[in-house]
Amino acid sequence: MVATKKASTKKASTKKSSKKSGGSKTLTPIKKFCSNWKAWQDSMPPGPSTIHVVGTCTFPTPGYKAKLTKAVPQGINKAILLLKLTITKPSGPIIQPIKKVEVRFRAKAPHRYTHVTILPDHVTVKVQQVV
């Protein structure tokens, strides 16, 4: 009887671990899906300087959303803007065609940026200055 309990306990723990590995279906790293990053800072008068960042993310199905936000905290080099890329998975039934989504970020720029780094992939893009 004791041997049976040990065997069933072992099976239960195996099932739990397989549920964990099977239930965490995620995309391959985002780096393979997002590309064509461009960044520019517009310092033309009359308004305040603005930083623009644009890229394209390709997903296996429609319904995914991508958003860039300022990373908190920013790094120690104020010339490099750190942005966080957040991906939202679709909910409900989905179809299978591949879908490209444009990602945009725009904000007032308190000072001149030289580079933008997209997290969590650590893709760094040189900022073109428009003056």
C-alpha positions as CSV (number, residue, x, y, z in Angstrom):
1,M,0.0,0.0,0.0
2,V,2.8,2.4,0.8
3,A,4.4,1.7,-2.6
4,T,1.2,2.6,-4.4
5,K,1.0,5.9,-2.6
6,K,4.5,6.8,-3.6
7,A,3.8,5.9,-7.2
8,S,0.6,8.0,-7.3
9,T,2.4,10.9,-5.7
10,K,5.1,10.7,-8.3
11,K,2.5,10.7,-11.1
12,A,0.7,13.6,-9.6
13,S,3.9,15.7,-9.5
14,T,4.8,14.7,-13.1
15,K,1.3,15.8,-14.2
16,K,1.7,19.2,-12.5
17,S,5.1,19.8,-14.1
18,S,3.8,18.9,-17.5
19,K,0.9,21.3,-17.0
20,K,3.3,24.1,-16.2
21,S,5.4,23.5,-19.3
22,G,2.4,22.9,-21.5
23,G,0.4,25.8,-20.2
24,S,3.1,28.5,-20.7
25,K,3.0,28.7,-24.4
26,T,4.8,31.9,-25.4
27,L,6.2,33.3,-28.6
28,T,9.8,32.9,-29.4
29,P,11.8,35.9,-28.3
30,I,10.3,39.2,-29.6
31,K,13.6,40.1,-31.2
32,K,12.7,37.8,-34.1
33,F,9.3,39.5,-34.6
34,C,10.1,43.2,-34.3
35,S,12.4,45.0,-36.7
36,N,12.8,48.1,-38.9
37,W,13.2,50.4,-35.8
38,K,13.7,54.1,-36.6
39,A,14.1,57.0,-34.2
40,W,14.2,60.8,-34.8
41,Q,14.1,63.9,-32.7
42,D,12.3,66.9,-34.1
43,S,13.7,70.1,-32.7
44,M,12.2,72.4,-35.4
45,P,10.6,75.6,-34.1
46,P,8.0,76.6,-33.0
47,G,7.1,73.8,-30.6
48,P,9.0,71.8,-28.0
49,S,11.4,69.1,-29.2
50,T,9.8,65.7,-29.7
51,I,11.2,62.2,-30.0
52,H,9.6,59.7,-32.4
53,V,10.2,55.9,-32.5
54,V,8.7,53.6,-35.1
55,G,9.1,49.9,-35.7
56,T,7.2,46.9,-37.1
57,C,6.3,43.7,-35.2
58,T,5.2,40.5,-37.0
59,F,2.9,38.1,-35.1
60,P,1.7,34.6,-36.0
61,T,-2.0,35.7,-35.8
62,P,-4.0,38.9,-35.8
63,G,-5.1,40.4,-32.6
64,Y,-1.7,41.1,-31.0
65,K,-1.1,44.6,-29.8
66,A,2.3,46.2,-29.2
67,K,3.0,49.4,-27.2
68,L,6.1,51.4,-26.4
69,T,6.3,53.2,-23.1
70,K,9.1,55.0,-21.3
71,A,11.0,52.5,-19.1
72,V,11.1,53.3,-15.4
73,P,13.7,53.9,-14.2
74,Q,15.6,55.4,-17.1
75,G,19.3,54.6,-17.3
76,I,22.3,56.6,-16.1
77,N,23.0,58.1,-19.5
78,K,20.4,60.8,-20.2
79,A,21.3,60.8,-23.9
80,I,19.9,57.3,-24.3
81,L,16.1,56.9,-24.0
82,L,15.0,53.5,-22.7
83,L,11.6,52.3,-24.0
84,K,9.7,49.2,-22.9
85,L,8.0,47.1,-25.5
86,T,4.8,45.5,-24.2
87,I,3.0,42.8,-26.2
88,T,-0.6,42.0,-25.5
89,K,-1.9,38.6,-26.8
90,P,-5.2,38.3,-28.5
91,S,-8.2,37.0,-26.6
92,G,-10.9,34.7,-27.9
93,P,-10.8,32.7,-31.1
94,I,-8.1,33.7,-33.6
95,I,-7.3,32.9,-37.3
96,Q,-3.9,31.9,-38.6
97,P,-2.6,34.5,-41.1
98,I,0.6,36.3,-40.1
99,K,-0.1,39.9,-39.1
100,K,2.3,42.9,-39.1
101,V,1.6,45.7,-36.6
102,E,3.3,49.1,-36.6
103,V,4.5,50.3,-33.2
104,R,4.8,54.1,-32.5
105,F,6.1,56.2,-29.7
106,R,6.0,60.0,-29.4
107,A,6.8,62.2,-26.5
108,K,8.3,65.6,-25.6
109,A,12.0,65.5,-25.4
110,P,13.5,67.5,-22.5
111,H,17.0,67.2,-24.0
112,R,18.8,65.8,-27.0
113,Y,18.8,62.0,-27.3
114,T,21.5,60.2,-29.2
115,H,20.1,56.7,-29.0
116,V,16.9,54.8,-28.1
117,T,17.1,51.3,-26.6
118,I,14.0,49.0,-26.9
119,L,13.6,46.7,-23.9
120,P,13.5,43.7,-23.2
121,D,15.4,42.9,-26.4
122,H,18.1,45.6,-25.9
123,V,17.8,46.7,-29.5
124,T,19.6,50.1,-29.7
125,V,18.8,52.6,-32.5
126,K,20.6,55.8,-33.3
127,V,18.4,58.9,-33.2
128,Q,18.4,61.1,-36.3
129,Q,18.3,64.8,-35.4
130,V,15.8,67.0,-37.4
131,V,16.8,70.7,-36.9
